[in-house]
């Protein structure tokens, strides 16, 4: 069974900077592996540990430092890691990002059985990319998945939870699953895993490798754009009570 996991290195959302085009300025920002993407990776590792003949290929699109996330994926159990990196990709919206990932998957892992992704990314939270990947590859998908009790080369059982309504689905492969909950088993790499990861070369491909023209990707190729970006400001009217606290609180509650 061949599993593809799409992961993303996201910036520290407590220190966000913006470009003039209202896109995230990722230069000189601390980055980490997106939490739900690591959950997807853990589901892949769990399937690999439970069944025979399972391979994991990790994909990530981003600048060169995104290789750190891929090295971590290899340490956790991926046998192959692919970085899609090009300055032309900068500013791509979710549709173009999905298209880049989908075309790369089709070209470099055409025999995939299952694609795993996180439900959302901390830096955008649009929950759109995974759906667009599935549509571009013309495969069935399941979102908001909280458990994968069974999986093999022919079918995957997925438990979906949307708004408290729980459903269990059987999906024929190839398919895509977006997870929104941590896997029951989480594998933490040890020193031997990191040593093994150093011996696996990260494959890197650019726009030309994937057959993209500069007008098809990045800000130029994206059909959507961020019109405005801002930090929400929360204002609170605070009253300090020093005397007759109970009476003042009761009076405030009655007035409210």
Secondary structure, 3 states (H helix, E strand, C coil): CEEEEECCEEECCCCCCECCCCCECCCCCCEEECHHHHHHHHHHHHHHHHCCCCEEEEEEECCHHHHHHHHHHHHHCCCEEEEECCHHHCCCCHHHHHHHHHHHHHHHCCCCCEEEEECCCCCCCCCCHHHHHHHHHCCEEEEEEEEEEEECCCEEEEEEEECCEEEEEEEECCEEEEECCCCCCCCCCCHHHHHHHHCCCCEEECHHHHCCCHHHCHHHHCCCCCCCCCCCCCCCCCCCCCCCHHHHHHHHHHHC
